[in-house]
Amino acid sequence: MPDLILMKAEDVAENEVTIDGAEKVTIRWLISKDDGAPNFSMRMFDISRGGHSPLHSHSWEHEVYIIEGEGMLIFEGEKNTFSSGDFIFVPGGKKHSFINTGEGRMRFLCLVPND
C-alpha cells in the first residue's frame, strides 16, 4: 500500500507535451504508478489560448474534469463544447482532441488506467 500523498499541484513538475499535433499544452503527473498508485494515474493538463491536444486514439479510457476555461472536444468527428465544472468520459478506441477556445488558460484533470 502506498504512503499518503498530500501536495499542491503547483509543486509538481510541469512539462511541455511534445508529441506531434500538440500545441501549447503542458502536463503534470499528479499521481502515477511511480507514486505507488496501483490502478490509475491522475494528470493535470494546461492548454494555453489557441492550443490543443493532437487528434488521437488509444485503447484506454479517459475520465476528465474541466477545472478552468472553456473549449471544444472533437470526438469521432463531432464538435462538443465544454466549460469549467463539466466532466467528460472518453471511451478507449475513439478519436479525440481537446481544443482551448477561450480567452485564457484551459485546465483539466485526466484520469487514466496505469496499463
PALO-209047 format. One record per residue (C-alpha): residue in three letters; residue number from 1; y, z, x. Coordinates in pm, 1 decimal. Layout:
<atoms>
ATOM  res    n         y         z         x
ATOM  ala  NUM         Y         Z         X
...
</atoms>
This chain:
<atoms>
ATOM  res    n         y         z         x
ATOM  met    1       0.0       0.0       0.0
ATOM  pro    2     342.1     -94.5     144.7
ATOM  asp    3     617.0     157.3     205.2
ATOM  leu    4     914.0     179.0     -29.1
ATOM  ile    5    1188.5     -72.4      46.9
ATOM  leu    6    1539.3       0.7     -79.3
ATOM  met    7    1811.9    -217.2      68.1
ATOM  lys    8    2124.1    -415.0     -14.2
ATOM  ala    9    2071.4    -791.6     -38.2
ATOM  glu   10    2371.5    -841.2     190.7
ATOM  asp   11    2179.1    -658.9     467.1
ATOM  val   12    1904.0    -924.0     465.5
ATOM  ala   13    1945.2   -1227.7     692.7
ATOM  glu   14    2087.8   -1532.2     517.5
ATOM  asn   15    1953.6   -1867.0     638.6
ATOM  glu   16    2054.6   -2222.9     563.0
ATOM  val   17    1794.6   -2422.5     371.0
ATOM  thr   18    1736.7   -2725.2     593.3
ATOM  ile   19    1469.1   -2920.3     403.7
ATOM  asp   20    1551.9   -3280.7     312.3
ATOM  gly   21    1753.1   -3306.7      -7.1
ATOM  ala   22    1904.1   -2956.8       7.8
ATOM  glu   23    2281.0   -2937.5      32.3
ATOM  lys   24    2496.1   -2623.3      64.3
ATOM  val   25    2200.1   -2389.9      -2.0
ATOM  thr   26    2114.9   -2059.2     166.6
ATOM  ile   27    1817.5   -1827.4     119.7
ATOM  arg   28    1748.1   -1457.7     174.9
ATOM  trp   29    1383.6   -1342.9     165.3
ATOM  leu   30    1439.3   -1006.3      -5.2
ATOM  ile   31    1070.8    -910.4     -36.0
ATOM  ser   32     773.1   -1101.6     104.4
ATOM  lys   33     422.0   -1057.4     236.0
ATOM  asp   34     586.7    -972.4     571.2
ATOM  asp   35     710.2    -655.3     395.8
ATOM  gly   36     361.9    -573.9     269.9
ATOM  ala   37     403.3    -721.6     -79.6
ATOM  pro   38      53.0    -848.2    -159.9
ATOM  asn   39     123.8   -1078.4    -455.2
ATOM  phe   40     481.6   -1205.1    -491.5
ATOM  ser   41     790.3   -1284.8    -287.2
ATOM  met   42    1145.9   -1240.1    -409.6
ATOM  arg   43    1405.0   -1477.8    -272.2
ATOM  met   44    1778.1   -1498.0    -337.1
ATOM  phe   45    1941.1   -1838.5    -320.0
ATOM  asp   46    2313.2   -1913.3    -296.6
ATOM  ile   47    2425.8   -2265.1    -373.0
ATOM  ser   48    2788.9   -2340.2    -294.0
ATOM  arg   49    3012.1   -2551.6    -515.1
ATOM  gly   50    2878.3   -2907.3    -523.4
ATOM  gly   51    2545.2   -2807.9    -367.5
ATOM  his   52    2188.3   -2850.0    -487.6
ATOM  ser   53    1825.2   -2794.3    -405.0
ATOM  pro   54    1608.8   -3102.1    -348.0
ATOM  leu   55    1423.8   -3264.9    -635.0
ATOM  his   56    1069.5   -3149.9    -560.4
ATOM  ser   57     744.5   -3013.1    -698.4
ATOM  his   58     467.2   -2788.2    -572.7
ATOM  ser   59     159.1   -2619.5    -710.0
ATOM  trp   60     309.6   -2273.6    -766.4
ATOM  glu   61     535.0   -2145.4   -1042.7
ATOM  his   62     886.5   -2000.7   -1015.9
ATOM  glu   63    1038.5   -1716.3   -1211.8
ATOM  val   64    1416.9   -1747.9   -1181.2
ATOM  tyr   65    1703.7   -1520.4   -1286.4
ATOM  ile   66    2062.0   -1650.8   -1263.4
ATOM  ile   67    2281.1   -1375.3   -1119.4
ATOM  glu   68    2609.5   -1561.8   -1088.5
ATOM  gly   69    2763.5   -1900.2   -1163.8
ATOM  glu   70    2652.2   -2195.3   -1365.8
ATOM  gly   71    2450.7   -2503.2   -1305.2
ATOM  met   72    2206.6   -2763.8   -1415.6
ATOM  leu   73    1831.1   -2767.4   -1379.2
ATOM  ile   74    1678.0   -3110.2   -1352.0
ATOM  phe   75    1325.9   -3060.9   -1487.4
ATOM  glu   76    1091.2   -3356.8   -1516.1
ATOM  gly   77    1393.7   -3588.6   -1558.4
ATOM  glu   78    1567.0   -3374.9   -1823.1
ATOM  lys   79    1902.6   -3202.4   -1764.4
ATOM  asn   80    1923.3   -2835.9   -1870.1
ATOM  thr   81    2239.3   -2626.8   -1828.9
ATOM  phe   82    2233.3   -2256.7   -1743.4
ATOM  ser   83    2469.8   -1973.7   -1652.0
ATOM  ser   84    2464.6   -1613.0   -1532.8
ATOM  gly   85    2224.6   -1395.1   -1727.1
ATOM  asp   86    1983.4   -1679.6   -1805.4
ATOM  phe   87    1624.2   -1679.0   -1686.5
ATOM  ile   88    1400.7   -1979.7   -1624.4
ATOM  phe   89    1027.3   -2033.1   -1587.3
ATOM  val   90     936.3   -2342.2   -1384.2
ATOM  pro   91     561.8   -2415.6   -1401.9
ATOM  gly   92     377.7   -2545.5   -1098.6
ATOM  gly   93     342.0   -2920.1   -1050.4
ATOM  lys   94     671.1   -3009.5   -1224.1
ATOM  lys   95     963.9   -3187.0   -1052.6
ATOM  his   96    1277.7   -2974.4   -1049.8
ATOM  ser   97    1614.5   -2928.4    -880.6
ATOM  phe   98    1889.7   -2667.9    -917.2
ATOM  ile   99    2246.6   -2801.9    -904.6
ATOM  asn  100    2565.8   -2596.6    -890.3
ATOM  thr  101    2802.3   -2746.0   -1149.1
ATOM  gly  102    3053.0   -2460.7   -1145.9
ATOM  glu  103    3372.5   -2392.5    -957.1
ATOM  gly  104    3229.2   -2113.4    -741.0
ATOM  arg  105    2903.1   -1992.8    -594.1
ATOM  met  106    2580.0   -2002.7    -791.4
ATOM  arg  107    2334.2   -1724.5    -704.8
ATOM  phe  108    1981.8   -1672.3    -836.1
ATOM  leu  109    1666.4   -1473.9    -773.5
ATOM  cys  110    1345.5   -1670.3    -745.8
ATOM  leu  111    1003.1   -1506.3    -751.7
ATOM  val  112     700.7   -1698.0    -628.9
ATOM  pro  113     337.7   -1610.1    -555.0
ATOM  asn  114     264.2   -1542.5    -188.9
ATOM  asp  115     -11.2   -1800.4    -160.9
</atoms>
